[in-house]
Amino acid sequence: MPPGADLPEHPEFLWRNPEPRRHYQVVIIGGGGHGLATAHYLARRGVTDVAVLEKGWLAGGNMARNTTIIRSNYLWDASAAIYEHSMKLWESLDEDLDYPILFSQRGVLNLDHSLQDIRDSRRRVEANKLNGVDAEWVDAAGAQEICPILNISPDIRYPVLGGTYQPRGGIAKHDYVAWGFARSADAAGIDIIQNCEVTGIDVEHGTVRGVQTSRGPITADRVAMIGAGHSAVLARMAGFRLPVQSHPLQALVSELLQPVHPTVVMSNAVHVYVSQAHKGELVMGAGVDTYNGYGQRGAFHVIERQMSAAVELFPVFARAHVLRTWGGIVDTTPDASAIMGLTPVENLFVNCGWGTGGFKATPGVGNVMAEMLDTGKVPDLAAEFGLDRFTTGRLVDEHGAAAVAH
C-alpha cells in the first residue's frame, strides 16, 4: 500500500455474523489464517455451503500472534514445494483478494556463525536451486551489504561468517491477510461464525457426522480440523491421537522507529530474528519455550535472551524500548513438518503441526486443503505430509535444516 493510502475499513464491516445453520457440506474448525484461506479457496472452486467455526474472535489465535515472516527456502523437496506454492500465491494475493495485505518482498537473510552452519547453508542453497527456489549464499561482507546495520565484528560472541539469502522472502500484514480472506469467503456466501467453540466431534461407524458446539449441534458431510495449537485436543474428541506437542512461542515489538532495517534477519545460533514492520516497530522473536502449554504468554528469561542476541547483532537498537510482548501456541511434530490429509475417521481431515512456520504457508495450505475437501483426495503437494509417515518412517525432517524454522 503506498504511503498515505486509505487503510482497510474496520473489520467488523467486512463480513456478516450469521447464526449457524444445522447442516453444511463442509465445516472448518478454526477461524485462523489457514481456516479462512481454506474457505476462500473452496469458494474459488464453487463450494460455498461451508461454515468456519471459531471459538473466539476471528484470527485471534496464532494469526494475531506471529511475526509475519514469509519464505520458501526449505531443504527437502516436499517442504520446498508447498512453501514455494504458497510464495507464488502470496505474490498475487492482494489482487486475488482485492484487498491490501502489505506483502513486502524485502528478502530474508539467515545467518551462519560456524563452519557447520556454512556447510548446511550451502547445501540448502543448492537444494533450493534444484527446486526452482531463489537462494544464494553470501559471506559476512555480503550480509552487511544486504543489511548495513548488521554487526559483523569478529569480536562478538557468535561472529557472523555469512548466510543464505532469499530475495523474494519478506513480510505481510497478518491481520489484513485474515480480514482479506474472511471478506472474500463471506462475499461468496460462506458462514464465518465467531464465539462458536467445538465441544465434540460426532463419529458414527467410523465416519464423521458433524460437531457439537457451544451454539448447538451442526451436521456436516466433511469436517476439517484446522485448530493449530489445539489440534491434539480436537483429535481426542474424534477418538484418535495426533503426534503433536503444543508449546508457547513468544515475540515482542519495540516502539516506533525510523526505517533502518531493510530486510528480515534470522539467526539460529543466537536464536533471534528481527524485522521492521510497516509502521516502524521492530518485530523480534525467538524459539519456542521448551515446556508444553496452552497459555498465550511467555517467560521473561526467553525475552531476555532474545533481546541480548538482537542487541549483539544490531547495536543500533540498544536503546530501543519494548512496546509489548505476546505469545502464540504452536503445535510441533517429531520431524518438524506439518500434517495434512486424511485421519482414521472417514471424511474428517486434518491440517496441523506447522510449528513456527504456519503464517508463511497460509495461502498454499488453504489452496491444498480446499482441493482435498472438495475432491476427498489428497493432492500431490500434501502427499508426503500424511499421518502414515510416522508409522512408515518416511519423515520430512526439517530440524535445523530450515534455520530457526520461522
C-alpha positions, 0 to 999 in steps of 0.5 A: 500500500503506498504511503498515505493510502486509505487503510482497510475499513474496520473489520467488523464491516467486512463480513456478516455474523450469521447464526449457524445453520444445522447442516453444511457440506463442509465445516472448518474448525478454526477461524485462523489464517489457514481456516479462512484461506481454506474457505476462500479457496473452496469458494474459488472452486464453487463450494460455498455451503461451508461454515468456519467455526471459531471459538473466539474472535476471528484470527485471534489465535496464532494469526494475531500472534506471529511475526509475519515472516514469509519464505520458501527456502526449505531443504527437502523437496516436499517442504520446498514445494508447498512453501514455494506454492504458497510464495507464488500465491502470496505474490498475487494475493492482494489482487486475488483478494482485492484487498491490501495485505502489505506483502513486502518482498524485502528478502530474508537473510539467515545467518551462519556463525560456524563452519557447520552452519556454512556447510548446511547453508550451502547445501540448502542453497543448492537444494533450493536451486534444484527446486526452482527456489531463489537462494544464494549464499553470501559471506559476512561482507555480503550480509552487511551489504544486504543489511548495513546495520548488521554487526559483523565484528569478529569480536562478538560472541557468535561472529557472523561468517555469512548466510543464505539469502532469499530475495523474494522472502519478506513480510505481510500484514497478518491481520489484513491477510485474515480480514482479506480472506474472511471478506472474500469467503463471506462475499461468496456466501460462506458462514464465518461464525465467531464465539462458536467453540467445538465441544465434540466431534460426532463419529458414527461407524467410523465416519464423521457426522458433524460437531457439537458446539457451544451454539448447538449441534451442526451436521456436516458431510466433511469436517476439517480440523484446522485448530493449530495449537489445539489440534491434539485436543480436537483429535481426542474428541474424534477418538484418535491421537495426533503426534503433536506437542503444543508449546508457547512461542513468544515475540515482542515489538519495540516502539516506533522507529525510523526505517533502518532495517531493510530486510528480515534477519534470522539467526539460529545460533543466537536464536533471534530474528528481527524485522521492521514492520510497516509502521516502524516497530521492530518485530523480534522473536525467538524459539519456542519455550521448551515446556508444553502449554496452552497459555498465550504468554511467555517467560521473561528469561526467553525475552531476555535472551532474545533481546541480548542476541538482537542487541549483539547483532544490531547495536543500533537498537540498544536503546530501543524500548519494548512496546509489548510482548505476546505469545502464540501456541504452536503445535510441533511434530517429531520431524518438524513438518506439518500434517495434512490429509486424511485421519482414521475417521472417514471424511474428517481431515486434518491440517496441523503441526506447522510449528513456527512456520504456519503464517508463511504457508497460509495461502498454499495450505488453504489452496491444498486443503480446499482441493482435498475437501472438495475432491476427498483426495489428497493432492500431490503437494500434501502427499508426503505430509500424511499421518502414515509417515510416522508409522512408515518412517518416511519423515520430512525432517526439517530440524535445523535444516530450515534455520530457526524454522520461522 
